Amino acid sequence: MPPEAKVLAIFGPTGVGKTAVALALADQLEQDGHHVVAVSADALQVYEGLEILTGVATAAQQRRLEHRLVSFVPVTETFSAGRYAALAHAEVDALLAAGSLPLVVGGTGLYLRAALAELDLAPPPAPGVRERLAADLAARGPLVLHAELALSAPEVAAAIDPNDRQRIVRASELVAQGHRKTRSGPSQLWTAEMRHPTLLVGLTMDRADLYARIDSRVEEMLAAGVRQEVAAAARLNPSATARKALGFQELLDGDPEAMKRRSRNYARRQLTWMRKLAGVQTIDLGTHTPEQAASEILRLAGRLPSAGRLASHTLPRGHEI
């Protein structure tokens, strides 16, 4: 842990309250003279027109804390972690050069690591390739495409389950572009290597309480017009990546309960990812208000208000994963 972090990063499952903590953190830092800008690390918040569905900070919240890398990609476009990494690095570096404090916030584990570290990411597919492969998959099934992948790139196919639709499509598009090596990403993902001195904080909560918050959040989205938002996006022929947004297909099918189930399952996977992150410091939002969590983050980062700084960089007992 560096004596004073230059970058702050907040990771947590959907619905845990990342935005509330980010806002409280920005308020406390700006009272002490720091200029804070949030850099989103969310794979779906990049899409314009899906703000309710993906939980983008509201206009009022963004007036309190500027958010970058949200709502700038048309839903018709395919987006990738590689493209995101280049943009996130540029944002973080520019903010540091201007004397501002980057606050990386998100729940997509790969995007979080891509923003904070140098990852050897595979290139994005050529335009139309993913859509063509997805249509082929729907027409002929994963087993057929996996068998074809095994003929053209056996070493790649051997590392993929024949029923893993997403990985089959991604591997097939990479092979089509001449990339036949399996990615060595996991070792990069789980190291503590960062581009800048960074405090990484994971937000947690009792599982039952988190699931209740997720269900309530879906109800709030419904009241805010998320059905209409998704229907409007669907009329634009959205890309395969935009359609991956939690609840997109479920709401088109008129099944918000399925959206809740999928969101709870995703939150469980996010918590699993969090446990693997090297150097992560966790804070339980079941026992901390957003303001208390923000104060704890400042203590850990060595950025206490000018009245004084604490030297310790450990969480209170019981906050470890």
C-alpha positions in Angstrom: 0.0 0.0 0.0 1.6 3.3 -1.0 1.9 6.1 1.6 -0.6 8.2 -0.3 -2.6 6.7 -3.2 -2.7 8.8 -6.4 -5.7 6.8 -7.7 -8.7 5.6 -5.7 -10.7 2.6 -7.0 -14.1 1.3 -5.7 -15.4 -2.1 -6.8 -18.5 -3.9 -5.7 -21.5 -5.9 -6.7 -24.5 -4.5 -8.4 -26.9 -2.7 -6.0 -24.4 -2.5 -3.1 -24.2 1.3 -3.2 -21.0 2.2 -5.1 -22.4 5.5 -6.3 -23.4 6.7 -2.9 -20.0 6.0 -1.5 -18.3 7.7 -4.5 -20.4 10.8 -3.9 -19.7 10.9 -0.2 -16.0 10.4 -0.9 -15.9 13.2 -3.5 -17.8 15.6 -1.1 -15.2 14.9 1.7 -12.2 15.3 -0.6 -13.4 18.5 -2.2 -14.0 20.0 1.2 -10.3 19.6 1.7 -9.4 21.2 -1.7 -9.1 18.1 -3.9 -10.8 18.0 -7.4 -12.2 14.5 -7.9 -13.5 13.0 -11.1 -15.1 9.5 -11.4 -14.0 7.2 -14.2 -16.5 4.4 -14.7 -15.3 0.8 -14.9 -18.5 -0.7 -16.1 -18.8 -2.6 -19.4 -22.4 -1.5 -20.1 -22.6 2.0 -18.7 -20.6 3.0 -21.8 -23.8 2.7 -23.8 -25.9 5.8 -24.6 -29.6 5.2 -24.0 -29.3 2.5 -21.3 -28.7 4.8 -18.3 -31.6 3.6 -16.2 -30.9 -0.1 -16.9 -27.2 0.1 -16.3 -27.4 2.4 -13.2 -25.5 5.4 -14.6 -25.3 8.2 -12.1 -28.2 10.6 -12.5 -27.8 14.1 -13.8 -28.1 15.5 -10.3 -25.4 13.0 -9.1 -23.1 13.9 -12.0 -23.4 17.6 -11.0 -22.0 16.6 -7.7 -19.3 14.3 -9.1 -18.3 14.3 -12.8 -18.4 10.8 -14.3 -16.4 9.9 -17.4 -16.7 7.0 -19.8 -20.5 6.8 -19.4 -23.1 7.1 -22.1 -20.8 7.7 -25.0 -21.1 4.6 -27.2 -24.2 4.1 -29.5 -26.1 0.9 -28.6 -25.6 -0.3 -32.2 -21.8 -0.5 -31.7 -19.7 -3.4 -30.3 -17.4 -2.4 -27.5 -14.4 -4.2 -26.0 -12.2 -4.2 -22.9 -9.2 -3.4 -25.1 -10.9 -0.2 -26.4 -12.0 0.7 -22.9 -8.5 0.2 -21.5 -7.0 2.8 -23.8 -9.7 5.3 -23.0 -9.5 4.7 -19.3 -5.7 5.1 -19.2 -5.9 8.3 -21.1 -8.5 9.7 -18.7 -6.6 8.7 -15.5 -3.3 10.0 -16.9 -4.9 13.3 -17.9 -6.6 13.8 -14.6 -3.3 13.2 -12.7 -1.5 15.6 -15.0 -4.1 18.2 -14.2 -3.7 17.7 -10.5 -7.1 16.0 -10.1 -7.8 12.8 -8.2 -9.2 9.9 -10.4 -11.8 7.8 -8.7 -12.3 4.6 -10.7 -15.7 3.1 -9.9 -17.4 0.1 -11.2 -18.6 -3.5 -11.0 -17.0 -5.1 -14.1 -13.9 -6.8 -12.8 -12.1 -7.0 -16.1 -12.8 -3.3 -16.8 -11.6 -2.3 -13.3 -8.3 -4.1 -13.8 -8.0 -2.7 -17.4 -8.3 0.8 -16.0 -5.8 0.3 -13.3 -3.1 -1.9 -14.9 -1.5 -2.8 -18.1 -3.2 -5.9 -19.4 -2.4 -7.9 -22.5 -5.9 -7.7 -23.9 -7.0 -9.4 -27.1 -8.0 -6.9 -29.9 -11.7 -6.1 -30.6 -13.4 -7.9 -33.5 -13.7 -6.4 -36.9 -17.1 -4.8 -37.6 -19.8 -7.3 -38.1 -17.8 -10.4 -37.2 -19.3 -10.9 -33.8 -22.8 -10.4 -35.1 -22.3 -12.9 -37.9 -20.9 -15.5 -35.5 -23.7 -14.9 -33.0 -26.3 -15.5 -35.7 -24.4 -18.6 -36.8 -24.4 -19.9 -33.2 -28.1 -19.3 -32.9 -28.8 -21.2 -36.1 -26.4 -24.1 -35.7 -25.7 -24.4 -32.0 -22.5 -24.2 -29.9 -21.4 -27.8 -30.5 -21.1 -27.3 -34.2 -19.1 -24.1 -33.9 -16.9 -25.6 -31.3 -16.2 -28.6 -33.6 -15.3 -26.1 -36.4 -13.1 -24.2 -34.0 -11.3 -27.5 -33.0 -10.5 -28.1 -36.7 -9.0 -24.6 -37.3 -7.4 -24.0 -33.8 -7.4 -27.2 -31.7 -5.3 -25.7 -28.9 -7.8 -22.9 -28.5 -10.9 -25.2 -28.7 -9.3 -27.6 -26.1 -9.5 -24.8 -23.5 -13.2 -24.0 -24.0 -16.2 -26.0 -22.9 -18.2 -27.0 -26.0 -21.3 -25.4 -24.4 -19.8 -22.1 -23.5 -21.4 -19.9 -26.1 -19.7 -16.6 -25.2 -16.2 -18.0 -25.3 -16.8 -20.0 -28.5 -17.9 -16.8 -30.3 -15.0 -14.8 -28.9 -12.4 -17.4 -29.7 -13.9 -17.9 -33.2 -13.7 -14.2 -34.0 -10.1 -14.0 -32.7 -9.1 -17.0 -34.8 -10.8 -15.4 -37.8 -8.4 -12.4 -37.3 -5.3 -14.6 -37.0 -5.0 -14.7 -33.2 -4.6 -18.3 -32.2 -3.1 -18.1 -28.8 -5.1 -18.5 -25.6 -5.0 -15.4 -23.4 -2.6 -15.4 -20.5 -4.8 -12.8 -18.8 -5.6 -14.6 -15.4 -2.1 -14.1 -14.1 -2.3 -10.4 -14.9 -5.8 -10.1 -13.5 -4.9 -11.4 -10.1 -1.6 -9.6 -9.5 -1.3 -6.4 -7.4 0.5 -4.6 -10.3 -0.9 -1.1 -10.9 0.0 1.7 -13.3 -0.1 4.3 -10.5 -0.1 4.0 -6.6 -3.7 2.9 -6.1 -6.0 2.1 -3.2 -8.5 -0.6 -4.2 -11.6 -0.9 -2.0 -14.2 -3.6 -2.3 -17.7 -2.9 -1.0 -19.6 -5.8 0.6 -22.8 -6.4 2.4 -24.7 -9.4 3.9 -25.9 -11.5 1.1 -29.6 -11.4 2.0 -29.5 -7.7 2.5 -27.7 -7.3 -0.9 -30.3 -9.4 -2.7 -33.1 -7.4 -1.1 -31.5 -4.2 -2.3 -31.2 -5.6 -5.8 -34.9 -6.5 -5.9 -35.8 -3.0 -4.7 -33.5 -1.5 -7.2 -35.2 -3.3 -10.1 -38.6 -2.0 -8.8 -37.2 1.5 -8.8 -35.9 1.1 -12.4 -39.4 -0.1 -13.4 -40.9 3.0 -11.8 -38.4 5.2 -13.6 -39.3 3.8 -17.0 -36.7 1.2 -17.7 -39.1 -0.9 -19.9 -39.6 2.0 -22.2 -35.8 2.7 -22.3 -35.1 -0.9 -23.3 -37.8 -1.0 -25.9 -36.4 2.2 -27.5 -32.9 0.7 -27.6 -34.2 -2.6 -29.0 -35.7 -0.7 -32.0 -32.2 0.5 -32.9 -30.9 -3.0 -33.6 -28.5 -3.0 -30.7 -25.1 -4.8 -30.8 -24.6 -8.2 -29.1 -22.5 -6.5 -26.4 -25.2 -3.9 -25.6 -27.8 -6.7 -25.3 -25.7 -8.2 -22.5 -26.9 -5.5 -20.1 -28.5 -7.1 -17.0 -32.3 -7.2 -17.6 -32.2 -6.2 -21.3 -33.7 -9.4 -22.7 -35.7 -10.1 -19.5 -37.5 -6.8 -19.9 -38.1 -7.4 -23.6 -39.7 -10.7 -22.5 -41.8 -8.9 -19.9 -40.2 -10.8 -17.0 -38.8 -8.5 -14.3 -38.6 -11.3 -11.9 -36.1 -13.0 -14.2 -34.1 -9.8 -14.2 -34.0 -9.9 -10.5 -32.7 -13.4 -10.5 -30.1 -12.7 -13.1 -28.9 -9.6 -11.2 -28.6 -11.6 -8.0 -26.6 -14.3 -9.7 -24.3 -11.7 -11.3 -23.8 -10.1 -7.8 -22.6 -13.4 -6.5 -20.0 -13.7 -9.4 -18.9 -10.1 -8.7 -18.2 -11.0 -5.0 -16.3 -14.1 -6.1 -14.2 -11.8 -8.4 -13.6 -9.4 -5.6 -12.1 -12.1 -3.4 -9.5 -12.7 -6.0 -8.4 -9.1 -6.3 -4.9 -8.7 -4.9 -4.5 -6.0 -2.3 -8.3 -5.2 -2.0 -9.4 -3.6 1.2 -13.1 -4.4 2.0 -15.7 -2.3 3.7 -19.0 -3.6 4.8 -21.9 -1.3 3.9 -24.1 -3.2 6.3 -22.2 -1.6 9.1 -21.0 1.7 7.5 -23.0 4.5 6.0 -21.7 5.9 2.7 -20.2 8.8 4.7 -18.5 6.5 7.1 -17.2 4.3 4.3 -15.8 7.4 2.6 -14.0 8.4 5.8 -12.5 4.9 6.0 -11.3 5.0 2.4 -9.6 8.4 3.1 -7.9 6.9 6.1 -6.7 3.9 4.1 -5.5 6.1 1.3 -3.5 8.4 3.5 -5.7 11.3 2.5 -7.3 12.4 5.7 -8.5 16.0 5.9 -5.9 18.5 6.9 -6.7 18.2 10.6 -4.5 15.1 10.6 -3.7 11.8 8.9 -3.6 8.3 10.4 -0.7 6.1 9.6 -2.5 2.7 9.7 -3.6 1.1 6.5 -5.6 -1.8 7.9 -9.3 -2.2 8.2 -11.1 -2.7 11.5 -11.4 -6.4 12.5 -14.1 -8.2 10.8 -13.9 -6.3 7.4 -11.6 -8.8 5.6 -12.9 -11.0 2.9 
